[in-house]
């Protein structure tokens, strides 16, 4: 006899036997259900005081009986015969206690399980109508007094996309429902759930972006800006952003981030748009992430996890892979989930084994945590070796008296493009966030002034570091400390600034915040820094007054360039050479630059 799934703890054996006998029932005549089956399901549901679901094939046979709420189906190990194609060729009958109108959660289940039909039976007589709802229509129910029919639908959108939905029929009687022919459902295939040609042509997971703001036009505008950046991050990770949703809240909900009511709305939207992954704009707590995955019924990640995934794709060197794996494990540690009551014991009490191996054993969760801690310890040791290796390299460079210039800046500001133009380094240059991750150090030649024929040029080292971004977690900065220490040991920092970006001031503030945190952790005075305004080919020409305004905003000397077109590069290199020669030479050069700019 097939087993009964779901919440059967504490159920009397006689009721379990009646539930098992449901597998012997068959609805004949090619109709949706019979009155006898409806009455039996509702009577059992009232006796158990629990909801019941039965999955039936189109021959009228009961294939699966589940006790419990409809929303818990995705938490159960539902197994149908191997010859079937899942639940798409089965319809479901479900009892509902308390005369509840079908909610969004019921519609989500239809779309999630690819059900052609979901019938909801009202167990118990309606309190709104004397003698019950069905008796108005000449029927005499005892346990099943009403019936709702839910079925999927779809709408074609421009560009080949489809938007799925769920139609909820009017409340009817069991007698009317028993006359519903299965013929139209037998011909049902899966056009509603199949992805259109445009969707199939897209590569990557279909992503939905999610964020909250405190309310007001300015807060909503700021959120849209960060979601724009999150969209670029998702694209850089290989996802296809389908839509974005927002919620106005003073504070994030501690349990679900967006609130349970809004989560139910988003769950239905996710099924409509066939979303594969939901990406939150803020860092989620482990509780928030687990609750959202349970309600939304899809994978949920946050901005931090998305950045880590991009880092894992980009890291090529051994050093980069160590830092990325360490950051991923530190992020994953508090998010480990237990496996219920399943135990994976090493050696049980009384069994033979070595010293300190006898005892209650370890749960799977404890085992995973122990393995993670061991791996983190190993990676931290390897990271310390990287730190010592870089310290040795820095000491060697200091002994050679060769100056070091470090490129810092927001991701996708053009650091790699500038590095390639100046040193011909073979670094990846792409218009996407975090296109390069591993640090690169190359020699750079600073040519002499054309009028100073007796002056020799100068060789320096140019270092490229990982790009920064808003809302960069503190633990991620610590994981990449060995890389960022290159900036701390530099003789001069070039802060590459995308002058053409509409959020350029916020990006500058984010970079300065990360650098300030680094200086405080290392306990050092920050090295001199210049602001290199890149992508001037997308901007207008600067006047002396505008240059002064930019320098006031950046609080550093500003050099307008275009790494792509090469404009302003010679001025930057000339100023760098004079700066390394001494303050007096640099001051003369800056005065000469301002005069040429004014002309």
N, C-alpha and C positions, 0 to 999 in steps of 0.2 A: 504494500500500500504506500503511495507517495506520502511524503512527510508534509506537515503543516509548518510554514515559515512564519516568522514574526514573533509577536508578543504572546506566547502561549504559557508563560510561567504562571503557576497557580491555577490553571484551568482544570476543572474536573475531568476525569477520564471519560465520563459519559459524553461530555460536550466535545472532547477531542475526537471521540469515536464518531459523533455526528458530523464534525468537520471533515473527517477522513472520508465519510460516505458521500460527500459532495463530489468526489472524483468519479463516482459511479453514475452521476446524473448526466443526462443529455437532453438538450433542447432540440426538439424535432420540428420539421416543417419549414426550415430555413428562416426562422425569425430570430429577433435579437435576444429574447428571453421568454420564459414561461412564468405564469402567475405562481405556480408551485415553487419554482426556484427562487423567485423574488420573496415569497413569504418565508421560505426556509432560511434564506440569508438574513432577513431582517429579524426573524425570531431569534436566531443564534446571536446576532449582534446585540439584541436587547438583553439576552440572558448573560452574555459575556461582559456587557457594558463596554464593548470595544468595537471598533470598525473592522470590517472584513472586506477583502478584495479577492475576486476570482478572475483569473485570466482564461479565456475560452477561445478555441479555434473556430473557424467558419463552418465546421461540421457540427457545432453545438456541444463539443466535449469540453469539460472542465480540465485544464492542464495544470493550474497552479492555484493554491489557496494560501492567502497571506492574512494574518491577523495584525491589525494595527493601523495607524493613520496613513493616509495616502502619501503624505509627504515623506514618510520613512522608507518608501520603497527603494529609493536609490542607496540606502544604507544597508540593504539586505543582499545576501549572495544569491540573487535570483538566477536560476538555471532552468532553461527550457531544453527540450530534445535537440540533439545536435543537427537534426535534419531541417530545423527551422532557421529562419533568418532573424532571430531575435523576437522582440515583441511587436514588430511592425505588422505581422500577419495575425495578431491576436487582438481581441478587444477585451475591455475590462468592465466588470460590474463591481460597484463599490457601495457599501452601506454608509449612511451618514446619520449620526445620532443628533437630535436636536433641531432638525429642520433649518439647516444653514444653506443659504444661497451659495452656489459655487463661487469660490473666490479665485484670486489670481493664482494661488498655489495649485488649484486643480487644473487650471489652464496650462500652467507650466509643466505639469506631469504629462499632459496629453502630448505636448511638443517634445519634451525630453525623451519620453519612451517611444515616440513615433507611433502612438496609438491611433488607429483609424476611428475608433469610437470609445468613449468613456461614458458609461451609464451610472448615475448616482441615485441610489435608492434611499428614500426618506424612511427611516425605521421609527415607527411610532405614529400615532394619529396626530393630525395637525391641531394645535391648540387654538388656531385662529378661526377654525370653522367647527361649529357644533357637530359632533358625530364624525369628524374627519373630513379631509379635503376630497377624497375620491367618492364619498357617498353622495356628493352633489351631482355626480354624473351616473348614478345608478349602480355603482360598484360597492361591494361590501368587504373592504380590507380588514384584516386582523392585525397585521404587523407592518405591512408596506403600504404607505398611503400616498406617495408621490414619486415622481421620476424626472430627473434632468438628463438631457442628452448633450454631450460635448463632442465636437468633431473639429479636426484641423482645417485650416483654410490658408490660402496664400494670395499675395498681391504682387504683381509684376511692377518693378520700379525701373526708372530710366537707367540705362547702362547695363542691362542684363541682370541686375540684382533682383532678388525676391525677398519679400518681407512676410514672414509666417505669422499666422494668428490662430485664434481658436474661437469658434462659434458656440455660443451657449443657447440651447433651445429653451423654449418656455416650459414652465412646470406643467407636467401632464400626469395622467394616471398610469398605473401599471398595466391596466387593460389596453390603453392606447399604445403603450410602449411594446406590449406583447404582439401587436400587429405590425410593428416595424420589420420590414423584410431586410434580410442580409444581402440581398442581391446587389444593391448598389455598392455595398462595402466589399463584396467578393471581388468586384472589378477594380477595387482600390489598389493602386500601386503606390509609388512614393513620390509623386511630383511635388508635393508640398515640402518634403524634407530633402529632396535632391538639390544640390547646389547647381546654380545656373552656369552657363558657359563662362560668363565673366568671372564668377567666383572661382571656378576651377582653374581658370587661367592665372589667377593671382597666386603668387608663391608666398609661403609663410602662414603663420597662424593669424586668424582673424581676431583683432584686439579691440576691446572697448576701454576707453580711458575714463577714469573716475576721480573726481576731486570735490572738495568742500571749500566754502568761503564764509566769512563772517557776516555777509549781507552788505548791500549797498552797491552802487554802480562801480565805484573804484575797486572794491574788493573783488567783484566779479570779473572786471577787466584784468586785474592782476592774475587771477586764477586762469583766465584764458591764455595769458602769456605763458604761464608755466606749463599749461597743457600743450601749447604749441611746441615747447621744448621737449615735453614728454613724448609727443608724437614723433619728433625727430629721433629721440632715443629708441622708440619702438621700431621705427623704420631702420635704424642702424643695426638693431638686433635681428632684423629679418621678418618682422611682423607687418601685417597690413591693418592699419587703423581704420575701422569701419565707422565708429561713432564715438562721441564723448558725452558724459552725463555729469551734472553738477548738483550740489545740494547746499543750501544756505543753512548753516548751523553756527552758533556761537562757539561751540566746542565740539570736537569729534566725539561721537558716541563711544564710550569705553568698551562696549561689547561688539558693535558692528560697524564702527567708524561713521556710517552714514545714517544710522537709525534703522530699526527693523521694518518699519512701514515702507521706507524708501527702498530697502533691500528687496522686498517682495516685488515692487514695481520693476526694479532693475532685473530681477530674475526672469520676469516675463519678457522684457526687452531682449535679454540675452538669448532666450530661445527663439524669439522672432527673427533676430539677426544672425543666428547660428554662430555665436561668439565662441572662440576657443579659449581665450584668456582675458581676464579683467586686470587692468593695471591701475593701481592707486597712485595718486600724485605724491602722497606723503608716506612716510615709513609706518607700516602697520605693526601693531603688537602681535605676538603669537596668538592671543585669544581672538583678536579682531580678524586675523587671517583665517583661523579655523572656522569661526562662525560665519564669515562671508562665504567661504567655500561650501559650507553646509547649506546656506540659504540660496546662494546664486547657482549652485550645482555646476560649477565650472572652476577651472584653475584660477586662483587669485594671487597676484604678486604685487609688490610695491616698487617704488622708484629705485630703492636700494638694490633689490634683487635683480631688477632689469639692468642696472649699471654693472652689477657683478657678472651677469650673463654676457654682456658686451665685452667686459674685460677678459672673460674666459675665452671668448672667440678670438680676441686680438693678441693675447699674450703669445709670444713666440720664443723668447729666450727662457733659459732655466730660471733666471731671477724673477722674471715677470710671472711665470707659472707658479712659483713658490708664493709670491705675494698674493696672487689672485686666489689660490687654493686656501691660503690662510684666512683671507678675508671672507671667503665663502663659508668656511667651517665656523668661524666666529659668528657669522650671521645665522647659521643653521642651528647652532647649539641650543638656544632657548626654544626653538621651533620643533624639536623632536616630538613626535606624537606617540603615545602608548598604543599598545595592541590589545586593548580590552583585558581579558583575563588569560590570554594565551601566555604561557611561560616557556622559555627556552632554558632549561636548567643545565648547568654544567655537570654537577654530581649531586644527586638527591641524598637526603639523610639516610644513613645506613648502608649506602652503596660504597663499593671499593673505590679508592682514589688516593691521590697524593695528599700531603699535608696542606691544609688551608684550602682544600677543594671540596670538603664535605660540608653540607649545609643546605639551606633552602634554595640555593641557586640564584640566578639573576633573572630578572624580567628582561624581555627583549629591549625595552626602553633603556634600562640600566646598562645593558650590554652595548647598545648603540652609543650611549653617552660616554662610556669608558673608552670605546674605540675612537670616538671623536677626540676625546681629551688626549689620548696617546698620539694621535696623528697631529693635533695642534702642537703638542710639545715637540714632536719631531720637526715640524715645519718652523717653529720658532727658533730651534737650534740652527736649522739651515739658513734662516733669515739673518741670524746673528753672524753666521759665516759670511753672508753677503755684505753685511755692514762692515765687518773687519776687512774684507777684500776691497771695498770701496774706500775705506780709510787709508789702506795701504796705497791705493792708486792716487788718492789726493795728496798724500805725503810725497809720492814720487813726482807729481806735477809741481808741487811747491819747491822741491829741490831743483827742478829744471827751470824755475822762475818763469814759467809760461802762464800768462793770465787766463782765467776761465770766465767765459760769458755764458750765462744760463738763460734759456728761453722759458718764460712762464706765461700763463694766460688761460683764458677760457677755452674750452674745447671747441674746435672748428673755427678758431680765430685766425688760423693761417700760419701757425708755428712751423709745421712740417714743410709748407710751401716755401717759407723764408729760409729754412734750413737747406732745402734742396738748391735754391737759387744761389746761396752764398758759398756752399761747400760741395755742391754736386753730389750730396749724399744720396744713396739709394734708399730713400724712405718713402713709404706709401703716402700718397697725396690724394685724398678723396673728399668730396663735399658732404661729409656726414660726421656725426659726433663720435668722438673717440676712435677715429680712423686708425691712429697709431697709439700704442701703449708702451712699448719697450723704449727705454732711454737710448739716445744716440749721441756720441761725442765725436766730433770731427775737427780737423784743423781749419782755421780761417785766416786768410792773409788780408791784413789791413794796409792798403796801398798808401804811399806818401802823397802829399799835395803836388799837383802838377807844377806849381811855381817853385817848389822847394826841390830842386834837382839833386841837392846834396843830401837830402834826408832819405833814410832807408825806411821801407815798410816794416810791418811787425806781424809776427805770427802769434795767434792766440788759439785757444780751444773754445769751441761752441758746443753747448750741451742742450739737447731738447728733452723736456720733462713731460710727464703725463698732464693732460689738460684738466682744468677744474670745471666744476659745474655747481649750480645752485643746489642747496639741500644735500651737499655731500656729507655723508655720515662721518662722525669723528673716528670710528674704528677703521674706516677705509683709509683715512689720512695716516693713521698709525701703521697700517699694513704696508703702505707705500712710503714709509719714512725713509728707508734706505735710498729710494730714488729721489725723494724730495730734498734729501740732505745735499744733493748736488747743487741745488739752488742756494742753500745756506752757505756753502763753501765758495761760492762764486765771487769774483772781483766786481762783477757788474751784472745786474739783472735787466733783461729786456722783457718788459711786460707787453706782449703782443695783444693789441686791442682791436677788435673788429669795429671800426668807426661807423660802418654802414648798418650795423644791427640796430633795430629800434629799441632794444633793451640794453644798449651798450653800457649805460651808467650802472644798472643793476649787475651786469656781468662783471664790471670793474670792481664793484663792492664785494662780490662773491670771491673773487681772486684775492683781494686784499684781506678778507676775513680768514681765508685758509692760510695765507702766508703769515698773518699775525699769530694764528694758533701754532704754526710751526716754530716761529721764533720763540714763543713763550715756552714751548715744550723743550726746545734745545737750550734755552737760557742764553741766547746770544743776541748781539746787536745786529739788526738786519743790514745786509749789504746795500750799496747804492742801487737805485732802480730807476730806469727810464721807461716811459710809456711810448711804445711804438704803435702809432695809429695805422693799422693795416687796412687794406682794401679802399684806399683813397681813389682808386679808379671808379668806384661806385659812389663817390662823394664829390662835393664841389671843391674848388680851390680854396685854400685857407689864406686869410689875411693875417696880419700881425695881431690885430685885436682878437680874432677868433682863436689863434694859437695861444694867446695869453689866457683866454677863457678855458681852453682845454687843459692847460697846465694848472690852472687854479682848481679845476675839477679833479684832475688826477693827482695833484700835489707833487708832481715830479716833472722833469723836463720832458717835452713831447716832441716826437719826430714823425711827421706824416710820411708814409711810404705806401707803395703797392708791391707786395711780394710777387704778384703775378706778372705785372707789367714792368717791374724794375724801377719805377719812379721813386726817388728819394733814398735809394739804397746808398748811393755814394755819399750823401750828406750824413747818413747814419754811421757809416764806416769811418768817415773823416772825424766826426765828433768822438767816436769811440777811441780812435788812436790818440787824439789830443787829450782825452780824459785820462787814459792810461799813462800819458807822459807827465801829467801834473795839472793842478788846478788852474795855474796861470794860462797855460796853453789852451785848456778847455774853455776858459772864460773868453779869450780872444776869438776862438772859433765860433762860439754861440753868438757873439756880437756880430761877427761877419755873416752868419747865417740869417739873423734877423734883418740885417740890412739888405741882403739879396732877396729875401722873401718880400720885403716892403717894395722893392723895385719891381 
